[in-house]
Amino acid sequence: DRLIEAARARNRRVFFIVTDGTLQWKPERWRLASRGAQKIETILLRPVSGRPPDASDIVTRTLWLDFYEVLPSAEGVATSDLPVAVPVGPGSYPYFGSGFEGWTLTAGGEPIRWTTGNAQLALPWPKGADGPLSDLCLILRVAGGRPVEGEQASLDVRVEQQPVFSDVLPAGFDVQTLRIPVNGVLDRGTPGLDIVLRSNTWNPNGDRKLGVLVHGIELNTVAACAP
């Protein structure tokens, strides 16, 4: 905090850069304002065992640098006008907690993220005319992401510890849009609106446990959940 304060006192901008590593910094005194992402591609020689490396071991690795400016945090509970479209790719770091893999891009350039079975989100409380709202519509765009012949993905969703959704998603990678009514949600004392996505997992290649595939998250008014 002292280093940031000293830099800002000299009118120097401070930035936080997120890569695909596991280290996290979730400041209380500062907010992180997204300033875009930069793609870097590097050529690597992957490690091999039992033989000399050859040309097939030369691979290209893509690394994304996600930039945030460090700014003073507003006092009180962070709120936001509806609708709130939560970024899944660049700009997502302040909202996505544990239980998510790093974001990747589809062939069409859409950011997506896998959960790992118990994924945590902390979003700004949706704001109404009289303060934070307790009734809203949570819209999830997700896919089960499982082979058709395998076990289907089960998904449970909780908002501020309140169960709001529990069902099985279709097999395959077709995106499902879930419009989930959230009524009478109460602040449990955390800075943001806490959302948990719990699911069973599968292991596609022996070293990864994957839950469900998230394409989009949105908070909207209750009218958005109307049939």
Salt bridges, closest charged atoms under 4 A:
ASP1 OD2 - ARG29 NH1 3.60
GLU5 OE2 - ARG29 NH2 2.27
ASP20 OD2 - ARG61 NH2 2.95
GLU41 OE2 - LYS39 NZ 3.37
ASP54 OD2 - ARG51 NH1 3.67
ASP57 OD1 - ARG46 NE 3.33
ASP57 OD2 - ARG51 NH1 2.84
GLU69 OE1 - ARG13 NH2 2.94
GLU69 OE1 - ARG35 NE 3.08
ASP81 OD1 - LYS127 NZ 3.63
GLU101 OE1 - ARG208 NH2 2.69
GLU110 OE2 - ARG141 NH1 3.31
GLU110 OE2 - HIS215 ND1 3.24
